[in-house]
Amino acid sequence: MSKVRVAGFSLSIDGFGAGPEQSMQDPLGKRGAEMFQWFFHTRTFRAMQGKDDGSQGIDEDYAARGMANFGAFILGRNMFGPIRGDWPDESWKGWWGPNPPYHAPTFILTHYPRDPLVMEGGTTFHFIPGGIEDALEKAKAAAGGKDVKVGGGVSTVRQYLQAGLIDEVHFAISPVVLGKGEAMFTGIDLPALGFRVAEHVATEHATHIVLAK
């Protein structure tokens, strides 16, 4: 059965999913990349860089699961790029170069419409001004029975959690304290939303927590 999942989402110990002051130089916010050390050494990440090396083990298992069986993706506007407001033109095509890692229809939440953007490798970015439920309806239709991944950022995941639209969440909690940034859990009551801890396992680089209903 198709699920709506958050997977491979990195958090700091103090609950931040991104550092402050996102920019071209710091797409994950200042110090945000420190939360992804569990991911950067895996075979899954290295394959995204065109490499055939990388580590095996628990981190790799969760990294691979974080990209498996998804037929569509949903991203917030800030996950697509640093541009705010109306699109000045259509030159910005994402952080990832000509072949993004999604390889499936990817729906970008935005208040500003834009024509679909076809990229290499099977990724097409669709820009959705109609809100989270409209984006999810379109993503489910495009997913062909596979799961839909809500990829982030923090605001997007929070909106889908608060609306009760997420079935499963995997957080990778890294041994990093950011102090400030984008907080994931403020005002969110996970038990009231029906979540329980279904898995938890620690590695050198992260504690992996899977929450399910």
Beta strands, then each sheet from edge to edge (+ up, - down):
strand 1: 4-11
strand 2: 16-18
strand 3: 70-76
strand 4: 105-109
strand 5: 117-118
strand 6: 124-128
strand 7: 147-152
strand 8: 168-173
strand 9: 182-183
strand 10: 196-202
strand 11: 207-212
sheet 1: 5+ 6- 4- 3- 7- 1- 8- 11+ 10-
sheet 2: 2+ 9-
end
